[in-house]
Amino acid sequence: MQTKSWDAVYRDLQRQIIAGQLRPRERLVEDEIIARTDATRHAVRRAFDELERMGLVIRQPNKGVQVRDYSIREIEELYEIRECLERQAASRFNKPADLALVEELTDIASRHRDASRAQHFAEVFSLNNTFHEVLYRAAGNQQLASAILHYTFATHPIRTRAFPSDELREIAISEHFEMIDAIAKGNGEQLGSVIVRHITRPKDFYLKATYIEASF
């Protein structure tokens, strides 16, 4: 039997986290994953490195690797920063965007829609990240775009918690196309409003789900 590559292990664990099969604070035990996947220890550790880089897990002394979780205060602080940064980026779209950018974003949004409706969550995750990175890089301030990317990574476990919801995924699809419409018109104010709705809804879903779980 061919041993699994680190990338295959990473994608399998990523899928389980996104789909909610691995829950916040759940430990990822190296030996168990090796036994289950027949991957090498090096491959599993490399997969852990990538999950940590993407903000999906954290390493803690004497606790190993676990799916990332947040306090309510941390969530509110992270999203306050995201809203400030992303509104600022939106304000830079004060004239109609180039047709090439509109077409590129439309292609990504269409593929994201198709992946979402097929429930290919790993593709949804990847294409959603690509959509927003292309959008913010086009705002013209690369330091701002990098800061947004950093805080987006930090909130990945929060954002992906809503992926299993068909309703929320459909809303996200619609909002992507609203964003494209706003930049095509050069309407930064409209873009900012859509973005705030877009990033707030998964946060509220995560907080509600966490509250329900804590009550049992």
ChimeraX attribute file (.defattr): number of C-alpha atoms within 10 A of each C-alpha:
attribute: neighborCount
match mode: 1-to-1
recipient: residues
	/A:1	4
	/A:2	6
	/A:3	12
	/A:4	16
	/A:5	17
	/A:6	21
	/A:7	14
	/A:8	16
	/A:9	22
	/A:10	21
	/A:11	15
	/A:12	14
	/A:13	20
	/A:14	23
	/A:15	18
	/A:16	15
	/A:17	23
	/A:18	24
	/A:19	19
	/A:20	16
	/A:21	11
	/A:22	17
	/A:23	17
	/A:24	19
	/A:25	14
	/A:26	15
	/A:27	17
	/A:28	17
	/A:29	13
	/A:30	16
	/A:31	12
	/A:32	10
	/A:33	16
	/A:34	19
	/A:35	11
	/A:36	9
	/A:37	15
	/A:38	17
	/A:39	19
	/A:40	18
	/A:41	15
	/A:42	12
	/A:43	20
	/A:44	25
	/A:45	17
	/A:46	17
	/A:47	22
	/A:48	25
	/A:49	18
	/A:50	18
	/A:51	20
	/A:52	19
	/A:53	13
	/A:54	18
	/A:55	19
	/A:56	25
	/A:57	27
	/A:58	20
	/A:59	15
	/A:60	9
	/A:61	6
	/A:62	6
	/A:63	11
	/A:64	12
	/A:65	22
	/A:66	21
	/A:67	20
	/A:68	22
	/A:69	19
	/A:70	16
	/A:71	10
	/A:72	13
	/A:73	8
	/A:74	11
	/A:75	18
	/A:76	15
	/A:77	11
	/A:78	16
	/A:79	19
	/A:80	12
	/A:81	13
	/A:82	22
	/A:83	18
	/A:84	13
	/A:85	16
	/A:86	20
	/A:87	18
	/A:88	16
	/A:89	23
	/A:90	25
	/A:91	16
	/A:92	18
	/A:93	25
	/A:94	15
	/A:95	13
	/A:96	15
	/A:97	19
	/A:98	12
	/A:99	10
	/A:100	9
	/A:101	16
	/A:102	17
	/A:103	13
	/A:104	15
	/A:105	21
	/A:106	18
	/A:107	13
	/A:108	18
	/A:109	25
	/A:110	16
	/A:111	16
	/A:112	27
	/A:113	21
	/A:114	15
	/A:115	17
	/A:116	23
	/A:117	15
	/A:118	11
	/A:119	16
	/A:120	14
	/A:121	21
	/A:122	21
	/A:123	17
	/A:124	24
	/A:125	20
	/A:126	11
	/A:127	20
	/A:128	19
	/A:129	17
	/A:130	15
	/A:131	18
	/A:132	19
	/A:133	16
	/A:134	15
	/A:135	22
	/A:136	21
	/A:137	17
	/A:138	17
	/A:139	19
	/A:140	13
	/A:141	12
	/A:142	12
	/A:143	10
	/A:144	17
	/A:145	21
	/A:146	14
	/A:147	15
	/A:148	23
	/A:149	17
	/A:150	14
	/A:151	16
	/A:152	22
	/A:153	18
	/A:154	21
	/A:155	23
	/A:156	18
	/A:157	24
	/A:158	24
	/A:159	21
	/A:160	21
	/A:161	21
	/A:162	22
	/A:163	22
	/A:164	15
	/A:165	10
	/A:166	13
	/A:167	10
	/A:168	16
	/A:169	20
	/A:170	13
	/A:171	13
	/A:172	23
	/A:173	19
	/A:174	14
	/A:175	18
	/A:176	24
	/A:177	14
	/A:178	16
	/A:179	25
	/A:180	21
	/A:181	18
	/A:182	23
	/A:183	25
	/A:184	19
	/A:185	16
	/A:186	20
	/A:187	20
	/A:188	23
	/A:189	18
	/A:190	18
	/A:191	24
	/A:192	22
	/A:193	13
	/A:194	18
	/A:195	19
	/A:196	16
	/A:197	14
	/A:198	19
	/A:199	18
	/A:200	15
	/A:201	15
	/A:202	21
	/A:203	20
	/A:204	16
	/A:205	17
	/A:206	19
	/A:207	18
	/A:208	12
	/A:209	13
	/A:210	16
	/A:211	12
	/A:212	10
	/A:213	9
	/A:214	8
	/A:215	6
	/A:216	5
